[in-house]
Amino acid sequence: MRAAGRMPLQMTSAGWIACIAVGLFATACSPGALPGSPSPILVGGGGGRYNGSIAYRRLAGNYTISEFSQSLALSLVLRSGDEIVGRFEAGGATGTIQGTLTGDLANGTFRATILVTTSATQGGVTTNCEGRGDITGTLSGVTLVWSGGTITYDNCPGLSTSSAAQAIAVSPIPGSSGNRANLTVTVLNGTSISRTTCGGGPGYTFTVEMAETAGIKVIFDDTFRIEERKSFGEISRTDTDMPFSELQGGSRRSYEVCSQTSGTYQAFFSGNDASGNRIRVATPLVTMLP
């Protein structure tokens, strides 16, 4: 049976089935103390605006990058459940954060995937290298720090870096994104999925939702990447056709994922917004419990 308003889509990654849903995205504000304190965690989550610094260190690769400390402006939002999504600007470059939080915004730890653009030079040619890595962070009062992980860059082979950041909350209201689309990706069922049914038999089903909150249209690349660890084995990577080609400003779309086996799932999306900005986001890591 097909739910009303949804279109089924068979994805090329074996064992995964997706359905698309479209709807208007309604934003909500969370009240908080002013200024300099993250907003409290409520049913709809909370958030904060942080100012600080970030530094990258080259670990490998025949590229030159700036390893000086750069000014950091970060907006972080806690969605319902334990999912955090953020975006930041540093030294003219932008990045996004997607992960899970243990604790709360005033006293917690998080593990997250960071997607960042880093300017690197090789042989006199400068490239905007699109990187991905994992970070661990701590939130204590109004202080946020993160470190760890290795950032690798698909379009700059051999380059790897690490990052370290520290920042102070300056407002409980996340900052605006200017003329840049603000795309958030969340898993509506939470990131720990218990076995129920899938495709008429036992399995795991969850919904991935994308929401644009700045009122700027996003046009996606033709494909996105799925990374899986079926039965918690070796990681597999599949480039799959996007279930939809664009997301209107201020709207949301979703697809459902179905797997017959336990393991992990993470998806990575990219595109350009109507202002010409490059947009890269990911889901948090989803774990399907044995």
C-alpha positions as CSV (number, residue, x, y, z in Angstrom):
1,M,0.0,0.0,0.0
2,R,1.3,3.5,-0.8
3,A,0.8,6.4,1.6
4,A,-1.3,9.3,0.2
5,G,0.9,12.1,-1.3
6,R,4.0,9.9,-1.6
7,M,5.7,8.6,-4.8
8,P,7.6,5.3,-4.4
9,L,11.2,5.2,-5.7
10,Q,13.4,2.2,-6.0
11,M,17.0,3.4,-5.4
12,T,20.0,1.7,-7.1
13,S,21.6,0.7,-3.8
14,A,20.4,-2.8,-3.1
15,G,18.0,-3.2,-0.3
16,W,17.0,0.4,0.0
17,I,13.6,1.8,-1.0
18,A,12.7,5.5,-0.9
19,C,9.5,7.5,-1.1
20,I,9.2,11.2,-1.6
21,A,7.0,13.7,0.3
22,V,6.7,17.4,-0.4
23,G,5.3,20.0,2.0
24,L,5.7,23.5,3.3
25,F,8.3,24.0,6.0
26,A,7.1,25.9,9.0
27,T,9.8,27.4,11.2
28,A,9.6,27.8,14.9
29,C,11.6,29.9,17.4
30,S,12.8,28.6,20.7
31,P,12.9,31.2,23.5
32,G,16.1,31.5,25.4
33,A,18.1,33.7,27.8
34,L,19.8,36.8,26.3
35,P,22.5,37.3,25.4
36,G,25.4,34.9,25.3
37,S,23.6,31.7,26.2
38,P,22.3,28.8,24.1
39,S,18.6,28.5,24.2
40,P,17.2,25.7,26.4
41,I,16.2,22.4,25.0
42,L,12.5,22.3,24.4
43,V,10.3,19.9,22.5
44,G,11.3,21.5,19.2
45,G,15.0,21.8,20.2
46,G,17.1,24.9,20.8
47,G,20.0,26.7,19.2
48,G,22.7,29.2,19.5
49,R,25.0,31.6,17.6
50,Y,28.7,31.2,18.4
51,N,31.7,33.3,17.6
52,G,35.3,32.1,17.9
53,S,38.2,30.8,15.9
54,I,39.2,27.7,13.8
55,A,42.5,26.4,12.5
56,Y,43.3,23.7,10.0
57,R,46.5,21.7,9.9
58,R,47.7,19.9,6.8
59,L,48.4,16.2,7.5
60,A,49.3,15.0,4.0
61,G,49.2,15.9,0.4
62,N,51.3,18.1,-2.0
63,Y,49.1,21.2,-1.3
64,T,49.6,24.4,0.5
65,I,46.8,25.6,2.8
66,S,46.5,28.4,5.4
67,E,47.2,27.0,8.9
68,F,46.7,30.3,10.6
69,S,43.8,30.7,13.0
70,Q,40.7,32.1,11.3
71,S,37.6,33.9,12.6
72,L,34.7,31.5,13.1
73,A,30.9,32.3,13.0
74,L,28.8,29.2,13.7
75,S,25.1,28.7,14.0
76,L,24.0,25.5,15.7
77,V,20.5,24.0,16.1
78,L,19.2,21.1,18.0
79,R,16.4,19.3,16.2
80,S,13.8,17.2,18.0
81,G,15.6,14.3,19.5
82,D,19.4,14.3,19.6
83,E,20.3,15.6,16.2
84,I,22.4,18.7,15.7
85,V,22.8,20.6,12.5
86,G,25.0,23.6,12.0
87,R,26.7,25.9,9.4
88,F,29.7,28.1,9.7
89,E,31.8,30.6,7.9
90,A,35.6,31.0,8.4
91,G,38.1,32.8,6.4
92,G,35.8,33.3,3.5
93,A,35.0,29.5,3.4
94,T,31.8,27.8,4.5
95,G,30.9,24.5,6.1
96,T,28.2,22.4,7.6
97,I,27.9,20.1,10.6
98,Q,25.6,17.1,11.0
99,G,25.7,14.9,14.1
100,T,24.2,13.7,17.4
101,L,24.4,15.3,20.8
102,T,24.7,13.5,24.2
103,G,23.4,15.8,27.0
104,D,22.3,19.3,26.1
105,L,23.5,22.6,24.6
106,A,24.9,23.8,27.9
107,N,26.5,20.6,29.1
108,G,27.0,17.9,26.4
109,T,29.2,16.2,23.9
110,F,28.7,15.7,20.2
111,R,30.0,13.6,17.3
112,A,29.5,15.0,13.9
113,T,30.3,14.9,10.2
114,I,31.9,18.1,9.0
115,L,31.7,19.2,5.3
116,V,34.0,22.1,4.5
117,T,35.5,23.9,1.6
118,T,39.2,24.7,2.0
119,S,41.3,26.8,-0.4
120,A,44.5,24.9,-1.3
121,T,47.3,25.7,-3.8
122,Q,49.3,23.2,-5.8
123,G,51.7,24.1,-8.6
124,G,50.5,27.7,-8.6
125,V,46.9,26.7,-9.1
126,T,44.4,27.4,-6.3
127,T,41.4,25.0,-5.8
128,N,38.4,25.1,-3.6
129,C,38.8,21.6,-2.2
130,E,35.6,20.0,-0.9
131,G,36.4,18.0,2.2
132,R,34.7,15.7,4.6
133,G,35.7,14.5,8.1
134,D,34.5,13.6,11.6
135,I,34.8,15.7,14.7
136,T,34.1,15.4,18.4
137,G,33.0,18.4,20.4
138,T,32.1,19.6,23.9
139,L,29.5,22.1,25.0
140,S,30.0,23.6,28.5
141,G,28.0,26.6,29.5
142,V,28.5,29.1,26.7
143,T,31.7,27.5,25.4
144,L,32.0,25.2,22.4
145,V,35.1,23.4,21.3
146,W,35.8,20.7,18.7
147,S,38.8,18.8,17.5
148,G,39.9,15.4,16.0
149,G,39.3,13.5,12.9
150,T,40.8,13.7,9.5
151,I,39.3,15.7,6.6
152,T,39.8,14.3,3.1
153,Y,39.0,15.9,-0.2
154,D,37.5,14.1,-3.2
155,N,38.5,16.8,-5.7
156,C,42.0,17.3,-4.2
157,P,43.4,13.8,-4.1
158,G,46.0,13.1,-1.4
159,L,45.2,16.2,0.7
160,S,44.1,15.6,4.3
161,T,43.8,18.1,7.1
162,S,42.6,18.3,10.7
163,S,40.6,21.0,12.4
164,A,40.3,22.5,15.8
165,A,37.8,25.2,16.9
166,Q,36.7,27.1,19.9
167,A,33.8,29.5,20.3
168,I,31.5,31.3,22.7
169,A,27.8,31.6,22.4
170,V,26.7,35.2,21.8
171,S,23.0,34.7,21.2
172,P,20.4,32.0,21.7
173,I,19.1,32.7,18.2
174,P,21.0,31.1,15.3
175,G,22.4,33.6,12.8
176,S,20.9,34.3,9.3
177,S,22.5,32.9,6.2
178,G,22.5,36.1,4.2
179,N,22.1,35.3,0.5
180,R,22.9,31.6,1.0
181,A,20.4,28.8,1.2
182,N,20.2,27.1,4.6
183,L,19.6,23.4,4.0
184,T,19.1,21.1,7.0
185,V,18.8,17.3,6.8
186,T,17.3,15.3,9.7
187,V,16.1,11.8,10.3
188,L,12.6,12.1,11.6
189,N,12.6,8.8,13.4
190,G,15.8,9.6,15.3
191,T,19.3,8.2,14.6
192,S,18.8,4.8,16.4
193,I,16.3,2.7,14.5
194,S,14.7,-0.4,16.0
195,R,13.6,-3.3,13.9
196,T,9.9,-3.2,12.8
197,T,8.9,-4.0,9.2
198,C,10.2,-3.1,5.8
199,G,8.8,-4.1,2.4
200,G,6.3,-6.5,3.9
201,G,8.8,-8.3,6.1
202,P,11.0,-7.6,9.1
203,G,13.4,-4.7,8.7
204,Y,14.1,-1.1,9.3
205,T,12.3,2.0,8.0
206,F,13.1,5.7,8.6
207,T,12.4,9.0,7.0
208,V,15.1,11.5,5.8
209,E,13.8,15.1,5.6
210,M,15.4,18.1,3.9
211,A,14.2,21.6,4.8
212,E,15.3,25.0,3.4
213,T,14.8,27.8,5.9
214,A,16.4,30.9,4.2
215,G,13.8,31.2,1.4
216,I,16.4,30.4,-1.4
217,K,15.9,27.6,-3.9
218,V,18.4,24.7,-4.0
219,I,19.2,22.8,-7.3
220,F,20.7,19.4,-6.5
221,D,23.4,17.5,-8.4
222,D,22.1,14.6,-10.3
223,T,23.3,12.0,-7.8
224,F,24.0,11.7,-4.1
225,R,26.2,9.2,-2.2
226,I,25.0,6.6,0.2
227,E,27.4,4.9,2.6
228,E,26.3,1.7,4.3
229,R,27.7,-0.9,6.7
230,K,25.3,-3.8,6.2
231,S,25.3,-6.0,9.3
232,F,28.1,-3.6,10.5
233,G,30.5,-5.1,8.0
234,E,32.8,-3.3,5.5
235,I,31.6,0.1,4.3
236,S,30.1,0.3,0.8
237,R,29.6,3.5,-1.2
238,T,26.9,3.9,-3.9
239,D,26.3,7.0,-6.0
240,T,22.5,7.1,-6.6
241,D,20.1,9.3,-8.6
242,M,18.6,12.1,-6.5
243,P,15.0,11.4,-5.6
244,F,14.2,15.1,-6.5
245,S,16.1,17.7,-8.5
246,E,15.4,20.8,-6.5
247,L,14.0,22.2,-3.2
248,Q,12.1,25.5,-3.3
249,G,13.0,28.1,-0.7
250,G,11.1,27.7,2.5
251,S,9.9,24.2,1.7
252,R,10.8,20.7,2.7
253,R,10.9,17.3,1.0
254,S,11.5,13.8,2.4
255,Y,12.2,10.2,1.3
256,E,11.8,7.0,3.2
257,V,14.6,4.4,3.6
258,C,13.9,0.7,4.0
259,S,16.5,-2.0,4.8
260,Q,16.1,-5.6,5.7
261,T,19.5,-5.8,7.6
262,S,20.9,-4.0,10.6
263,G,23.9,-1.7,10.2
264,T,24.6,2.0,9.5
265,Y,23.4,4.5,6.9
266,Q,24.6,7.9,5.9
267,A,23.8,10.0,2.9
268,F,25.7,13.0,1.3
269,F,24.0,15.7,-0.9
270,S,25.4,18.6,-2.9
271,G,24.1,21.2,-5.3
272,N,23.9,25.0,-5.9
273,D,21.5,27.5,-4.6
274,A,19.7,30.2,-6.7
275,S,22.4,32.7,-5.6
276,G,25.2,30.5,-7.1
277,N,26.5,29.2,-3.8
278,R,27.8,25.6,-3.5
279,I,25.7,23.7,-0.9
280,R,26.9,20.4,0.7
281,V,25.0,18.6,3.5
282,A,24.7,15.1,5.0
283,T,22.5,13.1,7.2
284,P,23.7,12.2,10.6
285,L,25.0,8.6,11.0
286,V,21.9,6.3,11.3
287,T,22.3,3.1,13.3
288,M,19.9,0.2,12.7
289,L,20.0,-1.9,15.9
290,P,20.4,-5.7,15.7
